[in-house]
Amino acid sequence: MATVKKQEEETQQRIRIKIRAYDHKIIDQACRTIIRTTQQSGANIAGPIPLPTEKNRYTVIRSPFVHKNSREQYEMRVHKRLIDIINPLPKTIEDLSNLNLPAGVDIEIKM
């Protein structure tokens, strides 16, 4: 039984889309656009799967000279989502290549 499932998974073609953005509203909008486009072309979708948010914190001394105890902290958050397209059609790939996403969204596509 397990070998049959593995063979089925190997025969399925899959496109993995990884989306990154600094704003969670923009990334959700981009996910909705991608999902709507792939559903119209007739492909199966798994996701969007929210991945852990990457938080980078930077501490900077406020004063240029003596006051070391006075510090400012900045934080940069990178939100990530993962979408799998299972058994994509040629029309799906064409529609994804012509897709307009909002500014500030980084997209990585693996086949």
GIPE-V980070 format. One record per residue. N is the residue number from 1. SS is DSSP state (A for helix, B for strand, O for the rest). PHI is phi in degrees with one decimal (999 if undefined). NEAR is the number of other ideal C-beta (glycine too) atoms within 8 Angstrom. Layout:
n:N ss:SS phi:PHI near:NEAR
n:N ss:SS phi:PHI near:NEAR
//
This chain:
n:1 ss:O phi:999 near:4
n:2 ss:A phi:-67.4 near:5
n:3 ss:A phi:-69.7 near:6
n:4 ss:A phi:-65.6 near:7
n:5 ss:A phi:-64.6 near:8
n:6 ss:A phi:-64.3 near:8
n:7 ss:A phi:-66.1 near:8
n:8 ss:A phi:-65.3 near:8
n:9 ss:A phi:-66.2 near:7
n:10 ss:A phi:-70.4 near:6
n:11 ss:A phi:-78.1 near:5
n:12 ss:O phi:-75.3 near:8
n:13 ss:O phi:-88.3 near:7
n:14 ss:B phi:-138.8 near:9
n:15 ss:B phi:-111.1 near:13
n:16 ss:B phi:-108.7 near:11
n:17 ss:B phi:-112.1 near:13
n:18 ss:B phi:-111.2 near:11
n:19 ss:B phi:-115.3 near:17
n:20 ss:B phi:-131.2 near:11
n:21 ss:B phi:-160.5 near:13
n:22 ss:O phi:-84.4 near:8
n:23 ss:O phi:-113.6 near:8
n:24 ss:A phi:-71.5 near:7
n:25 ss:A phi:-68.8 near:6
n:26 ss:A phi:-67.5 near:12
n:27 ss:A phi:-68.9 near:15
n:28 ss:A phi:-67.2 near:8
n:29 ss:A phi:-64.5 near:9
n:30 ss:A phi:-64.7 near:14
n:31 ss:A phi:-63.3 near:13
n:32 ss:A phi:-61.5 near:8
n:33 ss:A phi:-64.2 near:11
n:34 ss:A phi:-64.8 near:14
n:35 ss:A phi:-65.0 near:12
n:36 ss:A phi:-60.9 near:8
n:37 ss:A phi:-65.7 near:12
n:38 ss:A phi:-71.2 near:14
n:39 ss:A phi:-68.0 near:9
n:40 ss:A phi:-67.2 near:7
n:41 ss:A phi:-84.4 near:11
n:42 ss:O phi:95.8 near:7
n:43 ss:O phi:-95.3 near:12
n:44 ss:B phi:-89.4 near:6
n:45 ss:B phi:-125.7 near:11
n:46 ss:B phi:-121.6 near:8
n:47 ss:B phi:128.3 near:10
n:48 ss:B phi:-76.0 near:9
n:49 ss:B phi:-100.8 near:9
n:50 ss:B phi:-74.7 near:6
n:51 ss:B phi:-95.3 near:7
n:52 ss:B phi:-59.1 near:4
n:53 ss:B phi:-75.9 near:8
n:54 ss:B phi:-87.2 near:7
n:55 ss:B phi:-114.2 near:8
n:56 ss:B phi:-110.8 near:8
n:57 ss:B phi:-112.7 near:8
n:58 ss:B phi:-124.3 near:8
n:59 ss:B phi:-111.1 near:8
n:60 ss:B phi:-126.8 near:8
n:61 ss:B phi:-74.0 near:10
n:62 ss:O phi:-68.3 near:7
n:63 ss:O phi:-96.0 near:8
n:64 ss:O phi:-80.2 near:3
n:65 ss:O phi:-124.8 near:4
n:66 ss:O phi:-93.9 near:4
n:67 ss:O phi:-79.2 near:8
n:68 ss:O phi:-75.4 near:7
n:69 ss:O phi:-75.8 near:4
n:70 ss:O phi:-91.8 near:7
n:71 ss:B phi:-128.2 near:9
n:72 ss:B phi:-117.7 near:7
n:73 ss:B phi:-115.8 near:8
n:74 ss:B phi:-120.4 near:8
n:75 ss:B phi:-132.4 near:8
n:76 ss:B phi:-123.1 near:9
n:77 ss:B phi:-109.0 near:9
n:78 ss:B phi:-116.1 near:11
n:79 ss:B phi:-89.7 near:12
n:80 ss:B phi:-133.7 near:13
n:81 ss:B phi:-135.5 near:13
n:82 ss:B phi:-129.4 near:12
n:83 ss:B phi:-127.6 near:15
n:84 ss:B phi:-107.4 near:12
n:85 ss:B phi:-109.3 near:15
n:86 ss:B phi:-99.4 near:11
n:87 ss:O phi:51.0 near:9
n:88 ss:O phi:-71.8 near:12
n:89 ss:O phi:-90.9 near:9
n:90 ss:A phi:-58.6 near:6
n:91 ss:A phi:-65.8 near:8
n:92 ss:A phi:-62.8 near:15
n:93 ss:A phi:-64.9 near:10
n:94 ss:A phi:-65.2 near:8
n:95 ss:A phi:-65.2 near:12
n:96 ss:A phi:-68.2 near:13
n:97 ss:A phi:-72.0 near:6
n:98 ss:O phi:-96.0 near:6
n:99 ss:O phi:-80.7 near:9
n:100 ss:O phi:-102.0 near:4
n:101 ss:O phi:-105.8 near:8
n:102 ss:O phi:-63.7 near:7
n:103 ss:O phi:-67.2 near:3
n:104 ss:O phi:93.5 near:7
n:105 ss:B phi:-109.8 near:12
n:106 ss:B phi:-101.7 near:6
n:107 ss:B phi:-126.0 near:10
n:108 ss:B phi:-127.3 near:8
n:109 ss:B phi:-115.7 near:9
n:110 ss:B phi:-122.3 near:6
n:111 ss:O phi:-108.5 near:6
//
